Amino acid sequence: MDIIDLNQAQRAPAFGIEMAAIAGLGEGEPLRLAYGVVEPGGESRPHKHDELEAFLILSGEGVIDADGRRQPVSAGHLALFKPFEMHVLRNTGTQPLRFCDFYWRDPARRAAAARDNGASRLQGRPVFVFSTPPTPNGDLHLGHLSGPYLGADVYVRFLRASGHEAYHLTGSDDYQSYVVGRARQEDSSPQQVASHYSAAIKSTLDLMDIHLDQYTVTTRDPGYADGLRDFFSRLVRGGAELRSDAALFDAETGDYLYEVDVAAKCPSCGSPCGGNICEECGEPNNCVDLDAPRSRLSDAAPVTGAIRRYMINLSAFKDAVEQHQRLGKVSPRLQQLAERVLARKDYWVPITHPAQWGVPPAEEVEGNQVIWVWPEMAYGFLHGIAALGGRLGKAWKADQPQPDWKIVHFFGYDNSYYHSILYPALYRMAFPDWRCDIDYNENEFYLLDGLKFSTSRRHAVWGKDILSPDSVDAVRYYLARTRGEQERTNFTLDDFHARVEGTLLGQWQLWLAGLGERLRQDFQQEAPDAGSWTAAHTAYFDTLNQRLASLKIHYGADGFSLNRVAEELDALVAGALRFAQSNERIRRNPALRDEYRTAIALELAAARLLAQTAAPLLPRFAQRLGRALGMERVDVWPDSATLTPPGASLDLAEQRFFTPLRQPAGPREAQA
């Protein structure tokens, strides 16, 4: 017999607490044992792994947070964790919380957990999916639409089809300095510019079949400004300081320079950039640290002065941000960006700026200052949830964020610093007890003829130039197929039209029209009952289910990729075309009628699967195809490929799911 005195075990820091490995089970054994202690007020780092794990609480009390679910624990409780389940153990008592940790590997359970693709961490929770609020200094172009807005819309449609409670939220980012810049160009007021382009943006989203659950117009939403001031006051109580620091000013006008009013080279990567952020490397700046800055207000070289602003020491939240990024989905690129930014020592970031356009804080400031629009956006997300909840009868409050809220952000890489670094720090300041659980889905720039889409330079194909009821699915398909995910990609009108002609018309329409004609000629437009199955039939049916599994991965939380979704849908259609061409050889052979019936039944199964799996991306096409196939609904994610009920009346013949598109004009300025 071996007696192990856990109180004498040599503990060392691990997972943010004190842990001791327990010897005696043997390195070759599948079960491992450790002993841990969490001191009062302490907590383990968020972590997940491929082992199954069990915590046996020996003494003390606390809570366990696991994928957004909070459960109190005390002596005698045994907590079990599945592979890849994120978990945190927190001591909420006054005595040390002591526990034994058992962990072991189970290949079958590990594989099953991986197939879950992040769905379990969303189950039973409200999922708030945000596309980054657009700046109303112009309408939306295809670069915008291809990124956060299409991505968030498709993701929400898939989640709902899979049974999750999911909402798509965004708004009009009215108080951006870029709105002021556009007002100067148009000899207008910031409010007029914001109102005009906010309405234009909302109508373009509607044309794109992106129908939002919440669209917050920050200058017009009742209670928004007061709620923002309250959030800012929480930041002040959480450590924001009014301090004097260096700032950049125009030498002729004396105006304070930031964001739109200054251009320079990035001090981190040397690329051309504007004030406060570099679109190339994603790193922030405070304007005074820019290389060779130039004012957009005069030709004189900017000068450095000092001003008292509210600022936060971002470096103080290094551990909080790193722990936050372990909770949800964060790409290696975002992790690398956080490592670079958080390596800065005593990095003070201003959160108010001298300006006339914006919401001033309740606190006294030097002169006219407003809450910087990027920290404002952190509040705007919470306000959007509360506003949505008010309409739905939900008790969601912006000043009381809940641990079960699952938040998902879609944004361009140039906004990565704000979303994945600054906002988690602000949330920790404002709500010290809330551990925001956020997944991040960033996209790269979408180029137009080799150059960046640009609202300010009016180098763009505008959504309204190309979107119509006949073209919207083709546009959604093409943007999904070519959008920048891991790297920058390029849009050309010629390639867009070639893809519509060659793929959507040349393959999708060709196959479905051919299937409809075979049904009309051979089965009086009724679904045949499957007859004799050959080895090729069973292999093809298995292929359909494999395709379904792959599509679920790339629509899902962990593996989301519209590039891969479009590729898989194309492969589904291409495989159906090959299967149809192969079975054409037996079509006129009476002796193989039973086998031919099975082939047509399987083609119909492929068409049904196409309608269901294309629905999140191509909703109009999917609805029309579903009606032609006699399906009641296409907006429910299937568990497997299914055969059409024998004898069902079908209407595929002569259906036109896609039409040739007119050639729009090239890049031009948006119409007022």
Secondary structure, 3 states (H helix, E strand, C coil): CCCCCHHHCCCEEECCEEEEECCCCCCCCCEEEEEEEECCCCECCCECCCCEEEEEEEECEEEEEECCEEEEEECCCEEEECCCCCEEEEECCCCCEEEEEEEECCHHHHHHHHHCCCHHHCCCCEEEEEECCCCCCCCCEHHHHHHHHHHHHHHHHHHHHCCCEEEEEEEECCCCHHHHHHHHHHCCCHHHHHHHHHHHHHHHHHHCCCCCCEEEECCCCCCHHHHHHHHHHHHHHCCCEEEEEEEEECCCCCCECCHHHEEEECCCCCCEEECCECCCCCCECCCCCCEEEEECCCCCCCEEEEEEEEEEEHHHHHHHHHHHHHHCCCCHHHHHHHHHHHCCCCCEEECEEECCCCCCCCCCCCCCEEECHHHHHHHHHHHHHHHHHHHHCCCCCCCCCCCCCEEEEEEEHHHHHHHHHHHHHHHHHHCCCCCCEEEEEEECCEEECCEECECCCCECCEHHHHCCCCCHHHHHHHHHHHCCCCCCEEECHHHHHHHHHHHHHHHHHHHHHHHHHHHHHHHCCECCCCCCCCHHHHHHHHHHHHHHHHHHHHHCCCCCCHHHHHHHHHHHHHHHHHHHHHHHHHCCCHHHHHHHHHHHHHHHHHHHHHHHHHCCCCHHHHHHHHHHCCCCCCCCCCCCCCCCCCCCECCCCCCCCCCCCCCCCCCCCCCC
